[in-house]
Amino acid sequence: MKKTLFVLKNCDSCDVVKSLFNNRHDLAIYDLTEAKDLAQKLNVTAAPTLVVEDWESVTNYVGIEKIKEYLSDEPTPNYPCVCSE
């Protein structure tokens, strides 16, 4: 599954959403104004937008509330444990 987050500079909502993804390595973040071709390809017209691509579909989550809903329903990824014993 591929995740891409589109944000804008000086956007409070975008800053909030970026903070939700702190320490995540499964996400690419792009500035909407600098990645216009990719945004157009993925039908992104607003920020913040999270694009989730899997084998069967591409889904756009637009705005803080929709992105939070996605995160609350997201399955726990199978990251290797880096815990100390």
VMD Tcl script that builds the backbone (N, CA, C; Angstrom):
set m [mol new atoms 255]
animate dup $m
set s [atomselect $m all]
$s set {name element resname resid chain x y z} {
  {N N MET 1 A 0.853 -1.171 0.000}
  {CA C MET 1 A 0.000 0.000 0.000}
  {C C MET 1 A 0.901 1.236 0.000}
  {N N LYS 2 A 0.575 2.159 -0.852}
  {CA C LYS 2 A 1.357 3.391 -0.977}
  {C C LYS 2 A 0.519 4.552 -0.463}
  {N N LYS 3 A 1.147 5.395 0.373}
  {CA C LYS 3 A 0.459 6.563 0.920}
  {C C LYS 3 A 1.228 7.824 0.543}
  {N N THR 4 A 0.478 8.824 0.072}
  {CA C THR 4 A 1.064 10.099 -0.312}
  {C C THR 4 A 0.233 11.211 0.308}
  {N N LEU 5 A 0.906 12.131 0.967}
  {CA C LEU 5 A 0.242 13.263 1.600}
  {C C LEU 5 A 0.621 14.538 0.866}
  {N N PHE 6 A -0.395 15.292 0.466}
  {CA C PHE 6 A -0.181 16.586 -0.185}
  {C C PHE 6 A -0.532 17.689 0.804}
  {N N VAL 7 A 0.394 18.626 0.957}
  {CA C VAL 7 A 0.226 19.731 1.900}
  {C C VAL 7 A 0.603 21.038 1.216}
  {N N LEU 8 A 0.358 22.131 1.913}
  {CA C LEU 8 A 0.777 23.459 1.465}
  {C C LEU 8 A 1.579 24.128 2.572}
  {N N LYS 9 A 2.506 24.968 2.176}
  {CA C LYS 9 A 3.246 25.768 3.162}
  {C C LYS 9 A 2.300 26.779 3.790}
  {N N ASN 10 A 2.564 27.130 5.031}
  {CA C ASN 10 A 1.748 28.109 5.761}
  {C C ASN 10 A 0.285 27.698 5.862}
  {N N CYS 11 A 0.061 26.402 6.000}
  {CA C CYS 11 A -1.296 25.857 6.119}
  {C C CYS 11 A -1.398 25.170 7.479}
  {N N ASP 12 A -2.184 25.770 8.377}
  {CA C ASP 12 A -2.318 25.209 9.726}
  {C C ASP 12 A -2.882 23.795 9.703}
  {N N SER 13 A -3.881 23.556 8.879}
  {CA C SER 13 A -4.464 22.220 8.783}
  {C C SER 13 A -3.434 21.202 8.298}
  {N N CYS 14 A -2.607 21.612 7.361}
  {CA C CYS 14 A -1.564 20.717 6.838}
  {C C CYS 14 A -0.547 20.383 7.922}
  {N N ASP 15 A -0.185 21.365 8.732}
  {CA C ASP 15 A 0.754 21.125 9.828}
  {C C ASP 15 A 0.186 20.133 10.836}
  {N N VAL 16 A -1.102 20.257 11.134}
  {CA C VAL 16 A -1.758 19.325 12.055}
  {C C VAL 16 A -1.705 17.910 11.489}
  {N N VAL 17 A -2.047 17.766 10.212}
  {CA C VAL 17 A -2.057 16.453 9.588}
  {C C VAL 17 A -0.643 15.864 9.542}
  {N N LYS 18 A 0.340 16.680 9.200}
  {CA C LYS 18 A 1.717 16.172 9.185}
  {C C LYS 18 A 2.121 15.645 10.552}
  {N N SER 19 A 1.688 16.313 11.608}
  {CA C SER 19 A 2.040 15.860 12.958}
  {C C SER 19 A 1.407 14.506 13.288}
  {N N LEU 20 A 0.293 14.179 12.653}
  {CA C LEU 20 A -0.341 12.875 12.862}
  {C C LEU 20 A 0.511 11.736 12.309}
  {N N PHE 21 A 1.398 12.073 11.385}
  {CA C PHE 21 A 2.235 11.070 10.741}
  {C C PHE 21 A 3.678 11.096 11.237}
  {N N ASN 22 A 3.939 11.741 12.375}
  {CA C ASN 22 A 5.302 11.767 12.915}
  {C C ASN 22 A 5.824 10.353 13.082}
  {N N ASN 23 A 7.094 10.179 12.747}
  {CA C ASN 23 A 7.792 8.899 12.904}
  {C C ASN 23 A 7.226 7.784 12.043}
  {N N ARG 24 A 6.509 8.129 11.000}
  {CA C ARG 24 A 6.013 7.111 10.062}
  {C C ARG 24 A 6.934 7.107 8.857}
  {N N HIS 25 A 7.276 5.929 8.408}
  {CA C HIS 25 A 8.166 5.803 7.254}
  {C C HIS 25 A 7.446 5.262 6.030}
  {N N ASP 26 A 6.137 5.139 6.127}
  {CA C ASP 26 A 5.363 4.568 5.026}
  {C C ASP 26 A 4.571 5.634 4.275}
  {N N LEU 27 A 5.144 6.840 4.216}
  {CA C LEU 27 A 4.413 7.973 3.664}
  {C C LEU 27 A 5.353 8.895 2.915}
  {N N ALA 28 A 4.927 9.340 1.737}
  {CA C ALA 28 A 5.648 10.378 0.998}
  {C C ALA 28 A 4.858 11.672 1.147}
  {N N ILE 29 A 5.558 12.770 1.422}
  {CA C ILE 29 A 4.895 14.071 1.598}
  {C C ILE 29 A 5.369 15.017 0.502}
  {N N TYR 30 A 4.400 15.652 -0.157}
  {CA C TYR 30 A 4.700 16.600 -1.234}
  {C C TYR 30 A 3.966 17.901 -0.990}
  {N N ASP 31 A 4.602 18.991 -1.404}
  {CA C ASP 31 A 3.935 20.290 -1.426}
  {C C ASP 31 A 3.074 20.325 -2.687}
  {N N LEU 32 A 1.815 20.631 -2.520}
  {CA C LEU 32 A 0.870 20.618 -3.633}
  {C C LEU 32 A 1.288 21.555 -4.768}
  {N N THR 33 A 1.877 22.692 -4.431}
  {CA C THR 33 A 2.263 23.651 -5.472}
  {C C THR 33 A 3.525 23.228 -6.214}
  {N N GLU 34 A 4.333 22.363 -5.585}
  {CA C GLU 34 A 5.588 21.943 -6.210}
  {C C GLU 34 A 5.453 20.612 -6.953}
  {N N ALA 35 A 4.426 19.853 -6.670}
  {CA C ALA 35 A 4.226 18.544 -7.302}
  {C C ALA 35 A 2.913 18.534 -8.081}
  {N N LYS 36 A 2.733 19.544 -8.913}
  {CA C LYS 36 A 1.468 19.713 -9.623}
  {C C LYS 36 A 1.153 18.542 -10.556}
  {N N ASP 37 A 2.165 18.004 -11.240}
  {CA C ASP 37 A 1.918 16.907 -12.168}
  {C C ASP 37 A 1.438 15.657 -11.431}
  {N N LEU 38 A 2.100 15.327 -10.326}
  {CA C LEU 38 A 1.694 14.164 -9.532}
  {C C LEU 38 A 0.308 14.390 -8.933}
  {N N ALA 39 A 0.076 15.593 -8.440}
  {CA C ALA 39 A -1.237 15.913 -7.866}
  {C C ALA 39 A -2.333 15.766 -8.916}
  {N N GLN 40 A -2.087 16.246 -10.099}
  {CA C GLN 40 A -3.075 16.138 -11.170}
  {C C GLN 40 A -3.325 14.672 -11.518}
  {N N LYS 41 A -2.263 13.885 -11.589}
  {CA C LYS 41 A -2.389 12.456 -11.906}
  {C C LYS 41 A -3.256 11.736 -10.861}
  {N N LEU 42 A -3.142 12.161 -9.595}
  {CA C LEU 42 A -3.876 11.515 -8.505}
  {C C LEU 42 A -5.178 12.242 -8.160}
  {N N ASN 43 A -5.569 13.205 -8.982}
  {CA C ASN 43 A -6.812 13.966 -8.795}
  {C C ASN 43 A -6.856 14.723 -7.468}
  {N N VAL 44 A -5.734 15.297 -7.089}
  {CA C VAL 44 A -5.656 16.084 -5.857}
  {C C VAL 44 A -5.816 17.554 -6.212}
  {N N THR 45 A -6.797 18.209 -5.572}
  {CA C THR 45 A -7.050 19.622 -5.866}
  {C C THR 45 A -7.034 20.484 -4.613}
  {N N ALA 46 A -6.869 19.867 -3.441}
  {CA C ALA 46 A -6.892 20.615 -2.184}
  {C C ALA 46 A -5.882 20.008 -1.224}
  {N N ALA 47 A -5.531 20.798 -0.232}
  {CA C ALA 47 A -4.605 20.314 0.795}
  {C C ALA 47 A -5.203 20.594 2.160}
  {N N PRO 48 A -5.009 19.718 3.109}
  {CA C PRO 48 A -4.266 18.465 3.016}
  {C C PRO 48 A -5.111 17.356 2.390}
  {N N THR 49 A -4.444 16.519 1.605}
  {CA C THR 49 A -5.075 15.337 1.019}
  {C C THR 49 A -4.133 14.153 1.184}
  {N N LEU 50 A -4.677 13.068 1.697}
  {CA C LEU 50 A -3.955 11.806 1.794}
  {C C LEU 50 A -4.459 10.896 0.683}
  {N N VAL 51 A -3.528 10.400 -0.133}
  {CA C VAL 51 A -3.872 9.479 -1.208}
  {C C VAL 51 A -3.359 8.100 -0.806}
  {N N VAL 52 A -4.269 7.136 -0.786}
  {CA C VAL 52 A -3.909 5.766 -0.436}
  {C C VAL 52 A -4.142 4.901 -1.664}
  {N N GLU 53 A -3.055 4.283 -2.147}
  {CA C GLU 53 A -3.119 3.428 -3.325}
  {C C GLU 53 A -2.848 1.988 -2.901}
  {N N ASP 54 A -3.722 1.085 -3.327}
  {CA C ASP 54 A -3.438 -0.326 -3.136}
  {C C ASP 54 A -3.585 -1.008 -4.494}
  {N N TRP 55 A -3.577 -2.303 -4.506}
  {CA C TRP 55 A -3.606 -3.040 -5.771}
  {C C TRP 55 A -4.888 -2.801 -6.553}
  {N N GLU 56 A -5.954 -2.478 -5.864}
  {CA C GLU 56 A -7.247 -2.402 -6.524}
  {C C GLU 56 A -7.802 -1.001 -6.715}
  {N N SER 57 A -7.342 -0.048 -5.905}
  {CA C SER 57 A -7.985 1.263 -5.962}
  {C C SER 57 A -7.061 2.375 -5.475}
  {N N VAL 58 A -7.507 3.581 -5.743}
  {CA C VAL 58 A -6.866 4.796 -5.242}
  {C C VAL 58 A -7.954 5.589 -4.531}
  {N N THR 59 A -7.697 5.934 -3.259}
  {CA C THR 59 A -8.691 6.670 -2.481}
  {C C THR 59 A -8.065 7.945 -1.952}
  {N N ASN 60 A -8.766 9.057 -2.122}
  {CA C ASN 60 A -8.311 10.348 -1.606}
  {C C ASN 60 A -9.112 10.711 -0.360}
  {N N TYR 61 A -8.393 11.084 0.692}
  {CA C TYR 61 A -8.996 11.561 1.934}
  {C C TYR 61 A -8.645 13.041 2.046}
  {N N VAL 62 A -9.651 13.895 1.927}
  {CA C VAL 62 A -9.424 15.340 1.864}
  {C C VAL 62 A -9.831 15.980 3.184}
  {N N GLY 63 A -8.895 16.721 3.791}
  {CA C GLY 63 A -9.176 17.443 5.024}
  {C C GLY 63 A -8.804 16.657 6.268}
  {N N ILE 64 A -8.662 17.384 7.358}
  {CA C ILE 64 A -8.229 16.793 8.625}
  {C C ILE 64 A -9.171 15.675 9.075}
  {N N GLU 65 A -10.459 15.922 9.059}
  {CA C GLU 65 A -11.410 14.941 9.594}
  {C C GLU 65 A -11.380 13.635 8.819}
  {N N LYS 66 A -11.354 13.697 7.502}
  {CA C LYS 66 A -11.323 12.474 6.691}
  {C C LYS 66 A -10.014 11.715 6.900}
  {N N ILE 67 A -8.915 12.447 7.035}
  {CA C ILE 67 A -7.627 11.796 7.260}
  {C C ILE 67 A -7.601 11.140 8.640}
  {N N LYS 68 A -8.147 11.816 9.641}
  {CA C LYS 68 A -8.228 11.218 10.983}
  {C C LYS 68 A -9.101 9.968 10.967}
  {N N GLU 69 A -10.200 10.002 10.229}
  {CA C GLU 69 A -11.065 8.821 10.108}
  {C C GLU 69 A -10.288 7.658 9.497}
  {N N TYR 70 A -9.525 7.948 8.452}
  {CA C TYR 70 A -8.725 6.889 7.828}
  {C C TYR 70 A -7.747 6.298 8.848}
  {N N LEU 71 A -7.044 7.164 9.567}
  {CA C LEU 71 A -6.056 6.692 10.532}
  {C C LEU 71 A -6.687 5.873 11.651}
  {N N SER 72 A -7.886 6.240 12.080}
  {CA C SER 72 A -8.532 5.492 13.160}
  {C C SER 72 A -8.981 4.106 12.693}
  {N N ASP 73 A -9.230 3.946 11.397}
  {CA C ASP 73 A -9.645 2.659 10.848}
  {C C ASP 73 A -8.497 1.872 10.219}
  {N N GLU 74 A -7.323 2.496 10.126}
  {CA C GLU 74 A -6.183 1.873 9.458}
  {C C GLU 74 A -5.729 0.621 10.209}
  {N N PRO 75 A -5.514 -0.462 9.493}
  {CA C PRO 75 A -4.984 -1.644 10.169}
  {C C PRO 75 A -3.570 -1.384 10.671}
  {N N THR 76 A -3.207 -2.011 11.756}
  {CA C THR 76 A -1.863 -1.843 12.309}
  {C C THR 76 A -0.860 -2.461 11.348}
  {N N PRO 77 A 0.132 -1.679 10.915}
  {CA C PRO 77 A 1.124 -2.219 9.987}
  {C C PRO 77 A 1.991 -3.273 10.677}
  {N N ASN 78 A 2.539 -4.176 9.908}
  {CA C ASN 78 A 3.418 -5.214 10.436}
  {C C ASN 78 A 4.866 -4.754 10.419}
  {N N TYR 79 A 5.182 -3.775 11.256}
  {CA C TYR 79 A 6.543 -3.311 11.367}
  {C C TYR 79 A 7.324 -4.265 12.251}
  {N N PRO 80 A 8.593 -4.481 11.943}
  {CA C PRO 80 A 9.383 -5.313 12.857}
  {C C PRO 80 A 9.538 -4.631 14.204}
  {N N CYS 81 A 9.547 -5.413 15.247}
  {CA C CYS 81 A 9.685 -4.859 16.581}
  {C C CYS 81 A 11.114 -4.361 16.794}
  {N N VAL 82 A 11.216 -3.154 17.302}
  {CA C VAL 82 A 12.524 -2.587 17.615}
  {C C VAL 82 A 12.613 -2.370 19.114}
  {N N CYS 83 A 11.884 -3.186 19.847}
  {CA C CYS 83 A 11.831 -3.066 21.296}
  {C C CYS 83 A 13.087 -3.660 21.906}
  {N N SER 84 A 13.499 -3.105 23.011}
  {CA C SER 84 A 14.612 -3.703 23.740}
  {C C SER 84 A 14.044 -4.629 24.793}
  {N N GLU 85 A 14.749 -5.701 25.042}
  {CA C GLU 85 A 14.261 -6.666 26.023}
  {C C GLU 85 A 14.915 -6.462 27.361}
}
mol reanalyze $m
mol bondsrecalc $m
mol representation Tube
mol addrep $m
